[in-house]
Amino acid sequence: MPINDNTPRPQEFAAVDLGSNSFHMVIARVVDGAMQIIGRLKQRVHLADGLDENSVLSEEAMTRGLNCLSLFAERLQGFSPSSVCIVGTHTLRQATNAAEFLKRAEKVIPYPIEIISGNEEARLIFMGVEHTQPERGRKLVIDIGGGSTELVIGEDFEPRLVESRRMGCVSFSQAYFPWRALSIKRTSSGARLAAVQKLETLAWQFLYSGMDRGAGRLRHH
């Protein structure tokens, strides 16, 4: 005799990050009050490579992104709109034709895409660290992405200082390391100078903010 199990299945949620180098999707469900990751999908789309000198996203880059979203859409079949969050970051912030990409994306994946600000991206990164790292206390979180770098100081789920700078693995590699092979011996003085110029206005704020520990992540993948 079959057993009639009316126990409701845990609701699943999906978060999608449309980054400058890769698109990422994480699927999780709530188990005993905690998020449990049950699946990940990642694909390199090299979106930032498609930006020209006028910040126009190329047709080739758009196609790579849309093909990836089509793959994600297959996995998301059956998900309610309230269970899916899709955000675009640095490259889509910079692209002058981002609206065209979003319009075409609507036909591929039936969920809204929000292009978030650099500061909002930093805040979300910090909240992710707070939820996944057991250490408490004030901390500095640095996330180096393909097109931008986010820096946050905060504690107890409260970001105190939030900043985003237009400097990332892909953008700096293209501008200062055309040979693509990175090494200490070949470190470009131009890259060092550019990094200092972008960060020097923040130095005193972070220096005197005080922190107990730091967390960093490099996302050139």
ChimeraX commands (.cxc) that place a marker at each C-alpha (Angstrom):
marker #1 position 0.00,0.00,0.00 radius 0.5
marker #1 position 1.58,3.31,-1.01 radius 0.5
marker #1 position 2.40,5.75,1.73 radius 0.5
marker #1 position 0.66,9.10,1.42 radius 0.5
marker #1 position 3.33,11.60,2.43 radius 0.5
marker #1 position 1.82,15.07,2.62 radius 0.5
marker #1 position 4.98,16.65,4.01 radius 0.5
marker #1 position 5.57,19.84,1.99 radius 0.5
marker #1 position 8.80,19.98,0.04 radius 0.5
marker #1 position 11.26,22.71,1.05 radius 0.5
marker #1 position 10.93,25.77,-1.17 radius 0.5
marker #1 position 13.82,26.35,-3.53 radius 0.5
marker #1 position 15.37,29.72,-4.30 radius 0.5
marker #1 position 17.76,30.82,-7.04 radius 0.5
marker #1 position 20.23,33.70,-7.20 radius 0.5
marker #1 position 21.84,34.65,-10.51 radius 0.5
marker #1 position 24.82,36.99,-10.88 radius 0.5
marker #1 position 25.46,38.39,-14.36 radius 0.5
marker #1 position 29.11,39.29,-13.92 radius 0.5
marker #1 position 31.65,40.87,-16.23 radius 0.5
marker #1 position 33.50,37.62,-16.83 radius 0.5
marker #1 position 31.11,34.84,-15.80 radius 0.5
marker #1 position 27.43,34.27,-15.15 radius 0.5
marker #1 position 26.71,32.33,-11.95 radius 0.5
marker #1 position 23.57,30.68,-10.62 radius 0.5
marker #1 position 23.15,29.20,-7.14 radius 0.5
marker #1 position 20.08,27.21,-6.14 radius 0.5
marker #1 position 19.29,26.64,-2.47 radius 0.5
marker #1 position 16.50,25.56,-0.17 radius 0.5
marker #1 position 15.66,26.28,3.44 radius 0.5
marker #1 position 16.28,23.28,5.72 radius 0.5
marker #1 position 15.69,23.68,9.46 radius 0.5
marker #1 position 15.91,27.44,9.16 radius 0.5
marker #1 position 19.18,27.44,7.22 radius 0.5
marker #1 position 19.98,27.77,3.53 radius 0.5
marker #1 position 21.29,24.58,1.95 radius 0.5
marker #1 position 22.91,24.91,-1.48 radius 0.5
marker #1 position 21.72,22.16,-3.79 radius 0.5
marker #1 position 23.09,23.28,-7.13 radius 0.5
marker #1 position 25.45,25.64,-8.92 radius 0.5
marker #1 position 25.85,26.59,-12.55 radius 0.5
marker #1 position 28.62,28.79,-13.92 radius 0.5
marker #1 position 29.58,29.77,-17.44 radius 0.5
marker #1 position 32.19,32.15,-18.75 radius 0.5
marker #1 position 30.58,34.65,-21.07 radius 0.5
marker #1 position 33.35,37.31,-21.14 radius 0.5
marker #1 position 30.73,40.05,-21.23 radius 0.5
marker #1 position 33.28,42.78,-20.49 radius 0.5
marker #1 position 35.30,41.78,-23.56 radius 0.5
marker #1 position 32.35,42.96,-25.64 radius 0.5
marker #1 position 32.44,46.58,-24.47 radius 0.5
marker #1 position 33.97,48.95,-27.01 radius 0.5
marker #1 position 35.52,52.37,-26.35 radius 0.5
marker #1 position 32.03,53.91,-26.32 radius 0.5
marker #1 position 30.75,51.36,-23.78 radius 0.5
marker #1 position 28.56,49.67,-26.39 radius 0.5
marker #1 position 28.09,45.95,-25.80 radius 0.5
marker #1 position 28.78,43.92,-28.94 radius 0.5
marker #1 position 26.34,41.54,-30.59 radius 0.5
marker #1 position 28.73,38.65,-29.94 radius 0.5
marker #1 position 28.88,39.38,-26.20 radius 0.5
marker #1 position 25.11,39.71,-26.02 radius 0.5
marker #1 position 24.69,36.37,-27.76 radius 0.5
marker #1 position 27.04,34.65,-25.31 radius 0.5
marker #1 position 25.09,36.10,-22.41 radius 0.5
marker #1 position 21.70,35.17,-23.84 radius 0.5
marker #1 position 22.83,31.62,-24.57 radius 0.5
marker #1 position 23.90,31.25,-20.96 radius 0.5
marker #1 position 20.58,32.63,-19.70 radius 0.5
marker #1 position 18.78,30.10,-21.89 radius 0.5
marker #1 position 20.71,27.34,-20.12 radius 0.5
marker #1 position 19.81,28.78,-16.72 radius 0.5
marker #1 position 16.14,29.05,-17.74 radius 0.5
marker #1 position 15.97,25.30,-18.32 radius 0.5
marker #1 position 17.02,24.65,-14.72 radius 0.5
marker #1 position 14.62,27.27,-13.37 radius 0.5
marker #1 position 11.48,25.81,-14.91 radius 0.5
marker #1 position 8.75,25.73,-12.28 radius 0.5
marker #1 position 10.29,28.41,-10.06 radius 0.5
marker #1 position 7.97,31.24,-9.06 radius 0.5
marker #1 position 9.15,34.79,-9.82 radius 0.5
marker #1 position 9.36,35.53,-6.09 radius 0.5
marker #1 position 11.90,32.71,-5.69 radius 0.5
marker #1 position 14.36,33.97,-8.32 radius 0.5
marker #1 position 16.67,36.98,-8.09 radius 0.5
marker #1 position 18.79,37.99,-11.09 radius 0.5
marker #1 position 21.17,40.93,-10.90 radius 0.5
marker #1 position 23.49,42.55,-13.42 radius 0.5
marker #1 position 26.71,44.13,-12.21 radius 0.5
marker #1 position 29.58,46.24,-13.55 radius 0.5
marker #1 position 29.51,45.58,-17.30 radius 0.5
marker #1 position 25.75,46.01,-17.55 radius 0.5
marker #1 position 26.05,49.17,-15.46 radius 0.5
marker #1 position 28.52,50.56,-17.99 radius 0.5
marker #1 position 26.91,49.36,-21.22 radius 0.5
marker #1 position 25.02,52.14,-22.98 radius 0.5
marker #1 position 22.83,49.53,-24.69 radius 0.5
marker #1 position 22.09,47.50,-21.56 radius 0.5
marker #1 position 18.35,48.13,-22.06 radius 0.5
marker #1 position 18.52,46.26,-25.37 radius 0.5
marker #1 position 20.18,43.29,-23.68 radius 0.5
marker #1 position 17.50,43.23,-20.96 radius 0.5
marker #1 position 14.71,43.38,-23.54 radius 0.5
marker #1 position 16.14,40.42,-25.41 radius 0.5
marker #1 position 16.76,38.57,-22.15 radius 0.5
marker #1 position 13.04,38.79,-21.29 radius 0.5
marker #1 position 12.35,36.45,-24.21 radius 0.5
marker #1 position 14.92,33.94,-22.97 radius 0.5
marker #1 position 14.41,33.80,-19.21 radius 0.5
marker #1 position 11.00,34.70,-17.70 radius 0.5
marker #1 position 12.29,36.50,-14.63 radius 0.5
marker #1 position 13.11,40.19,-14.10 radius 0.5
marker #1 position 16.75,41.28,-14.21 radius 0.5
marker #1 position 17.84,44.18,-12.03 radius 0.5
marker #1 position 21.03,46.11,-12.75 radius 0.5
marker #1 position 22.27,47.05,-9.30 radius 0.5
marker #1 position 24.60,49.86,-8.28 radius 0.5
marker #1 position 28.16,49.23,-7.19 radius 0.5
marker #1 position 27.31,50.09,-3.59 radius 0.5
marker #1 position 24.35,47.72,-3.59 radius 0.5
marker #1 position 26.60,45.01,-5.00 radius 0.5
marker #1 position 29.03,45.65,-2.15 radius 0.5
marker #1 position 26.25,45.49,0.42 radius 0.5
marker #1 position 24.98,42.17,-0.90 radius 0.5
marker #1 position 28.50,40.72,-0.89 radius 0.5
marker #1 position 28.91,41.76,2.74 radius 0.5
marker #1 position 25.59,40.21,3.73 radius 0.5
marker #1 position 26.62,36.98,2.03 radius 0.5
marker #1 position 29.83,36.89,4.06 radius 0.5
marker #1 position 27.91,37.57,7.28 radius 0.5
marker #1 position 25.53,34.69,6.56 radius 0.5
marker #1 position 28.25,32.18,5.66 radius 0.5
marker #1 position 31.18,33.07,7.94 radius 0.5
marker #1 position 30.84,32.15,11.63 radius 0.5
marker #1 position 33.27,34.81,12.91 radius 0.5
marker #1 position 31.65,37.83,14.48 radius 0.5
marker #1 position 33.04,41.30,14.99 radius 0.5
marker #1 position 33.88,44.16,12.66 radius 0.5
marker #1 position 35.44,43.01,9.42 radius 0.5
marker #1 position 36.72,44.27,6.10 radius 0.5
marker #1 position 35.37,42.48,3.03 radius 0.5
marker #1 position 37.03,42.97,-0.38 radius 0.5
marker #1 position 35.62,41.37,-3.52 radius 0.5
marker #1 position 37.65,41.72,-6.73 radius 0.5
marker #1 position 35.44,40.91,-9.69 radius 0.5
marker #1 position 35.93,41.04,-13.42 radius 0.5
marker #1 position 35.03,44.71,-13.81 radius 0.5
marker #1 position 34.87,46.25,-10.35 radius 0.5
marker #1 position 36.14,45.90,-6.80 radius 0.5
marker #1 position 33.83,46.23,-3.80 radius 0.5
marker #1 position 35.03,47.12,-0.31 radius 0.5
marker #1 position 32.90,47.00,2.83 radius 0.5
marker #1 position 33.50,47.41,6.55 radius 0.5
marker #1 position 30.73,46.32,8.88 radius 0.5
marker #1 position 29.64,44.08,11.70 radius 0.5
marker #1 position 26.59,42.13,12.85 radius 0.5
marker #1 position 24.91,42.37,9.44 radius 0.5
marker #1 position 25.30,46.15,9.39 radius 0.5
marker #1 position 27.58,47.53,6.65 radius 0.5
marker #1 position 29.18,50.71,7.99 radius 0.5
marker #1 position 31.35,51.74,5.04 radius 0.5
marker #1 position 30.47,50.65,1.50 radius 0.5
marker #1 position 32.45,51.48,-1.64 radius 0.5
marker #1 position 32.78,50.24,-5.22 radius 0.5
marker #1 position 35.59,51.08,-7.61 radius 0.5
marker #1 position 35.86,50.54,-11.38 radius 0.5
marker #1 position 38.85,48.23,-11.23 radius 0.5
marker #1 position 38.67,44.50,-11.81 radius 0.5
marker #1 position 40.60,41.49,-13.03 radius 0.5
marker #1 position 39.38,41.68,-16.60 radius 0.5
marker #1 position 39.49,45.46,-17.03 radius 0.5
marker #1 position 43.00,45.75,-15.56 radius 0.5
marker #1 position 44.28,42.75,-17.53 radius 0.5
marker #1 position 43.07,44.31,-20.76 radius 0.5
marker #1 position 44.47,47.74,-19.96 radius 0.5
marker #1 position 47.82,46.90,-18.36 radius 0.5
marker #1 position 48.65,43.26,-19.11 radius 0.5
marker #1 position 48.01,42.74,-22.84 radius 0.5
marker #1 position 50.31,39.71,-22.80 radius 0.5
marker #1 position 47.80,38.11,-20.36 radius 0.5
marker #1 position 50.47,36.33,-18.30 radius 0.5
marker #1 position 50.55,37.90,-14.85 radius 0.5
marker #1 position 53.67,37.70,-12.70 radius 0.5
marker #1 position 55.41,39.75,-10.03 radius 0.5
marker #1 position 58.38,40.36,-12.31 radius 0.5
marker #1 position 56.16,41.74,-15.06 radius 0.5
marker #1 position 53.79,43.71,-12.86 radius 0.5
marker #1 position 52.91,46.86,-14.73 radius 0.5
marker #1 position 53.82,50.11,-13.00 radius 0.5
marker #1 position 50.81,51.60,-14.75 radius 0.5
marker #1 position 48.52,49.09,-13.06 radius 0.5
marker #1 position 50.03,49.86,-9.67 radius 0.5
marker #1 position 49.60,53.61,-10.20 radius 0.5
marker #1 position 46.03,53.23,-11.43 radius 0.5
marker #1 position 45.12,51.07,-8.43 radius 0.5
marker #1 position 46.63,53.59,-6.02 radius 0.5
marker #1 position 44.76,56.47,-7.65 radius 0.5
marker #1 position 41.44,54.64,-7.41 radius 0.5
marker #1 position 41.93,53.64,-3.78 radius 0.5
marker #1 position 43.83,56.53,-2.21 radius 0.5
marker #1 position 40.69,58.57,-1.51 radius 0.5
marker #1 position 39.34,55.66,0.53 radius 0.5
marker #1 position 42.51,54.87,2.45 radius 0.5
marker #1 position 41.96,57.15,5.41 radius 0.5
marker #1 position 38.33,56.05,5.83 radius 0.5
marker #1 position 39.26,52.39,6.01 radius 0.5
marker #1 position 42.44,53.01,8.00 radius 0.5
marker #1 position 40.62,54.68,10.87 radius 0.5
marker #1 position 37.43,52.61,10.78 radius 0.5
marker #1 position 38.92,49.77,12.81 radius 0.5
marker #1 position 38.31,46.08,12.20 radius 0.5
marker #1 position 38.89,42.71,13.81 radius 0.5
marker #1 position 39.45,40.66,10.66 radius 0.5
marker #1 position 39.31,40.72,6.89 radius 0.5
marker #1 position 37.81,38.60,4.16 radius 0.5
marker #1 position 38.66,38.71,0.49 radius 0.5
marker #1 position 37.69,37.01,-2.73 radius 0.5
marker #1 position 39.09,37.13,-6.24 radius 0.5
marker #1 position 36.53,36.29,-8.92 radius 0.5
marker #1 position 38.56,36.01,-12.11 radius 0.5
marker #1 position 36.93,32.76,-13.23 radius 0.5
marker link #1:1,2 radius 0.2
marker link #1:2,3 radius 0.2
marker link #1:3,4 radius 0.2
marker link #1:4,5 radius 0.2
marker link #1:5,6 radius 0.2
marker link #1:6,7 radius 0.2
marker link #1:7,8 radius 0.2
marker link #1:8,9 radius 0.2
marker link #1:9,10 radius 0.2
marker link #1:10,11 radius 0.2
marker link #1:11,12 radius 0.2
marker link #1:12,13 radius 0.2
marker link #1:13,14 radius 0.2
marker link #1:14,15 radius 0.2
marker link #1:15,16 radius 0.2
marker link #1:16,17 radius 0.2
marker link #1:17,18 radius 0.2
marker link #1:18,19 radius 0.2
marker link #1:19,20 radius 0.2
marker link #1:20,21 radius 0.2
marker link #1:21,22 radius 0.2
marker link #1:22,23 radius 0.2
marker link #1:23,24 radius 0.2
marker link #1:24,25 radius 0.2
marker link #1:25,26 radius 0.2
marker link #1:26,27 radius 0.2
marker link #1:27,28 radius 0.2
marker link #1:28,29 radius 0.2
marker link #1:29,30 radius 0.2
marker link #1:30,31 radius 0.2
marker link #1:31,32 radius 0.2
marker link #1:32,33 radius 0.2
marker link #1:33,34 radius 0.2
marker link #1:34,35 radius 0.2
marker link #1:35,36 radius 0.2
marker link #1:36,37 radius 0.2
marker link #1:37,38 radius 0.2
marker link #1:38,39 radius 0.2
marker link #1:39,40 radius 0.2
marker link #1:40,41 radius 0.2
marker link #1:41,42 radius 0.2
marker link #1:42,43 radius 0.2
marker link #1:43,44 radius 0.2
marker link #1:44,45 radius 0.2
marker link #1:45,46 radius 0.2
marker link #1:46,47 radius 0.2
marker link #1:47,48 radius 0.2
marker link #1:48,49 radius 0.2
marker link #1:49,50 radius 0.2
marker link #1:50,51 radius 0.2
marker link #1:51,52 radius 0.2
marker link #1:52,53 radius 0.2
marker link #1:53,54 radius 0.2
marker link #1:54,55 radius 0.2
marker link #1:55,56 radius 0.2
marker link #1:56,57 radius 0.2
marker link #1:57,58 radius 0.2
marker link #1:58,59 radius 0.2
marker link #1:59,60 radius 0.2
marker link #1:60,61 radius 0.2
marker link #1:61,62 radius 0.2
marker link #1:62,63 radius 0.2
marker link #1:63,64 radius 0.2
marker link #1:64,65 radius 0.2
marker link #1:65,66 radius 0.2
marker link #1:66,67 radius 0.2
marker link #1:67,68 radius 0.2
marker link #1:68,69 radius 0.2
marker link #1:69,70 radius 0.2
marker link #1:70,71 radius 0.2
marker link #1:71,72 radius 0.2
marker link #1:72,73 radius 0.2
marker link #1:73,74 radius 0.2
marker link #1:74,75 radius 0.2
marker link #1:75,76 radius 0.2
marker link #1:76,77 radius 0.2
marker link #1:77,78 radius 0.2
marker link #1:78,79 radius 0.2
marker link #1:79,80 radius 0.2
marker link #1:80,81 radius 0.2
marker link #1:81,82 radius 0.2
marker link #1:82,83 radius 0.2
marker link #1:83,84 radius 0.2
marker link #1:84,85 radius 0.2
marker link #1:85,86 radius 0.2
marker link #1:86,87 radius 0.2
marker link #1:87,88 radius 0.2
marker link #1:88,89 radius 0.2
marker link #1:89,90 radius 0.2
marker link #1:90,91 radius 0.2
marker link #1:91,92 radius 0.2
marker link #1:92,93 radius 0.2
marker link #1:93,94 radius 0.2
marker link #1:94,95 radius 0.2
marker link #1:95,96 radius 0.2
marker link #1:96,97 radius 0.2
marker link #1:97,98 radius 0.2
marker link #1:98,99 radius 0.2
marker link #1:99,100 radius 0.2
marker link #1:100,101 radius 0.2
marker link #1:101,102 radius 0.2
marker link #1:102,103 radius 0.2
marker link #1:103,104 radius 0.2
marker link #1:104,105 radius 0.2
marker link #1:105,106 radius 0.2
marker link #1:106,107 radius 0.2
marker link #1:107,108 radius 0.2
marker link #1:108,109 radius 0.2
marker link #1:109,110 radius 0.2
marker link #1:110,111 radius 0.2
marker link #1:111,112 radius 0.2
marker link #1:112,113 radius 0.2
marker link #1:113,114 radius 0.2
marker link #1:114,115 radius 0.2
marker link #1:115,116 radius 0.2
marker link #1:116,117 radius 0.2
marker link #1:117,118 radius 0.2
marker link #1:118,119 radius 0.2
marker link #1:119,120 radius 0.2
marker link #1:120,121 radius 0.2
marker link #1:121,122 radius 0.2
marker link #1:122,123 radius 0.2
marker link #1:123,124 radius 0.2
marker link #1:124,125 radius 0.2
marker link #1:125,126 radius 0.2
marker link #1:126,127 radius 0.2
marker link #1:127,128 radius 0.2
marker link #1:128,129 radius 0.2
marker link #1:129,130 radius 0.2
marker link #1:130,131 radius 0.2
marker link #1:131,132 radius 0.2
marker link #1:132,133 radius 0.2
marker link #1:133,134 radius 0.2
marker link #1:134,135 radius 0.2
marker link #1:135,136 radius 0.2
marker link #1:136,137 radius 0.2
marker link #1:137,138 radius 0.2
marker link #1:138,139 radius 0.2
marker link #1:139,140 radius 0.2
marker link #1:140,141 radius 0.2
marker link #1:141,142 radius 0.2
marker link #1:142,143 radius 0.2
marker link #1:143,144 radius 0.2
marker link #1:144,145 radius 0.2
marker link #1:145,146 radius 0.2
marker link #1:146,147 radius 0.2
marker link #1:147,148 radius 0.2
marker link #1:148,149 radius 0.2
marker link #1:149,150 radius 0.2
marker link #1:150,151 radius 0.2
marker link #1:151,152 radius 0.2
marker link #1:152,153 radius 0.2
marker link #1:153,154 radius 0.2
marker link #1:154,155 radius 0.2
marker link #1:155,156 radius 0.2
marker link #1:156,157 radius 0.2
marker link #1:157,158 radius 0.2
marker link #1:158,159 radius 0.2
marker link #1:159,160 radius 0.2
marker link #1:160,161 radius 0.2
marker link #1:161,162 radius 0.2
marker link #1:162,163 radius 0.2
marker link #1:163,164 radius 0.2
marker link #1:164,165 radius 0.2
marker link #1:165,166 radius 0.2
marker link #1:166,167 radius 0.2
marker link #1:167,168 radius 0.2
marker link #1:168,169 radius 0.2
marker link #1:169,170 radius 0.2
marker link #1:170,171 radius 0.2
marker link #1:171,172 radius 0.2
marker link #1:172,173 radius 0.2
marker link #1:173,174 radius 0.2
marker link #1:174,175 radius 0.2
marker link #1:175,176 radius 0.2
marker link #1:176,177 radius 0.2
marker link #1:177,178 radius 0.2
marker link #1:178,179 radius 0.2
marker link #1:179,180 radius 0.2
marker link #1:180,181 radius 0.2
marker link #1:181,182 radius 0.2
marker link #1:182,183 radius 0.2
marker link #1:183,184 radius 0.2
marker link #1:184,185 radius 0.2
marker link #1:185,186 radius 0.2
marker link #1:186,187 radius 0.2
marker link #1:187,188 radius 0.2
marker link #1:188,189 radius 0.2
marker link #1:189,190 radius 0.2
marker link #1:190,191 radius 0.2
marker link #1:191,192 radius 0.2
marker link #1:192,193 radius 0.2
marker link #1:193,194 radius 0.2
marker link #1:194,195 radius 0.2
marker link #1:195,196 radius 0.2
marker link #1:196,197 radius 0.2
marker link #1:197,198 radius 0.2
marker link #1:198,199 radius 0.2
marker link #1:199,200 radius 0.2
marker link #1:200,201 radius 0.2
marker link #1:201,202 radius 0.2
marker link #1:202,203 radius 0.2
marker link #1:203,204 radius 0.2
marker link #1:204,205 radius 0.2
marker link #1:205,206 radius 0.2
marker link #1:206,207 radius 0.2
marker link #1:207,208 radius 0.2
marker link #1:208,209 radius 0.2
marker link #1:209,210 radius 0.2
marker link #1:210,211 radius 0.2
marker link #1:211,212 radius 0.2
marker link #1:212,213 radius 0.2
marker link #1:213,214 radius 0.2
marker link #1:214,215 radius 0.2
marker link #1:215,216 radius 0.2
marker link #1:216,217 radius 0.2
marker link #1:217,218 radius 0.2
marker link #1:218,219 radius 0.2
marker link #1:219,220 radius 0.2
marker link #1:220,221 radius 0.2
view
